[in-house]
Amino acid sequence: MNLEHITIQVCATCGAHAVQESKDKQHCNGEWNEERVFSCGSIVVYSPNFQAERTTSRCPLDPDITKLRKRATAKSKTIKYINGLDVDDDYKKILNIAVNTCE
């Protein structure tokens, strides 16, 4: 398919190739909404309303996504560890509050 406005041909993070392209919902200005999906799961769209292409689903190999995934894993392991400690429940609650306030 020939997309007129999306210029990104491969995923900017991992270089994955497009596996799906589509045009739908023609805008009153005559332009179409466009979408390109890459094999890694990254999605780029063009919206006639904003007349710009943007990423709606980021590559799972993106360093920021990887960092957030690792933080979430560490947080859940820490909470599990705290809940297994041989201390009173009030202290566990204080520790869990401290862990849950971290981003």
C-alpha positions in Angstrom: 0.0 0.0 0.0 1.2 3.5 -0.8 0.9 5.7 2.4 1.2 9.3 1.5 2.1 10.8 4.9 3.9 8.2 7.0 7.6 8.4 6.0 9.0 5.9 8.6 9.7 2.7 6.8 11.2 0.6 9.6 11.0 0.7 13.4 13.4 3.4 14.6 14.4 1.3 17.6 15.0 -2.2 16.3 14.7 -1.9 12.5 11.7 -4.2 12.2 9.9 -4.0 8.9 6.2 -3.2 8.3 3.8 -6.1 8.5 0.5 -4.1 8.0 -0.5 -0.8 6.5 -3.9 0.8 6.2 -5.8 3.9 5.3 -9.3 4.5 6.7 -11.7 7.3 7.7 -11.2 10.0 5.2 -11.1 13.5 6.9 -13.2 16.4 5.6 -9.9 17.9 4.2 -9.6 14.9 1.9 -6.7 13.2 3.7 -6.9 9.7 5.1 -5.9 8.4 8.6 -2.9 6.2 7.9 -1.4 3.4 10.1 1.8 1.3 9.7 2.4 -1.6 12.1 5.9 -3.1 12.4 6.7 -6.8 13.3 8.0 -5.8 16.7 4.6 -4.3 17.6 5.5 -0.6 17.2 2.7 1.4 15.4 3.0 4.7 13.6 -0.1 6.7 12.6 -0.9 9.8 10.6 -3.8 11.9 11.7 -5.2 14.5 9.3 -6.4 16.5 12.4 -2.9 17.1 13.5 -1.2 16.7 10.1 1.6 14.8 11.8 2.8 11.2 12.1 3.3 9.8 15.6 4.0 6.6 17.4 1.0 5.1 19.2 2.6 1.9 20.4 6.3 1.9 21.2 8.8 -0.8 20.3 9.2 -3.4 23.2 13.0 -3.1 22.7 12.9 0.6 23.5 15.4 1.3 26.3 12.7 3.3 28.2 10.2 0.4 28.0 12.8 -2.1 29.1 13.8 0.1 32.1 10.1 0.5 33.1 9.6 -3.3 32.8 12.7 -4.0 35.0 11.5 -1.5 37.6 8.1 -3.0 37.8 9.6 -6.5 38.2 12.0 -5.2 41.0 9.1 -3.5 42.7 6.9 -6.6 42.7 9.8 -8.8 44.0 10.5 -6.2 46.7 6.9 -6.2 47.9 6.8 -10.0 47.9 10.0 -10.0 50.0 8.6 -7.5 52.4 5.4 -9.4 52.9 7.4 -12.5 53.7 9.5 -10.9 56.4 9.2 -12.1 60.0 8.2 -8.7 61.3 4.9 -7.2 62.5 2.2 -6.1 60.0 2.5 -2.4 60.9 6.1 -2.4 59.9 5.4 -4.3 56.7 2.7 -1.7 55.9 5.3 1.2 56.4 7.8 -0.6 54.1 5.1 -1.3 51.4 4.1 2.4 51.5 7.7 3.4 50.9 8.1 1.0 48.0 4.8 2.0 46.4 5.6 5.7 46.5 8.7 5.1 44.3 8.2 5.5 40.5 
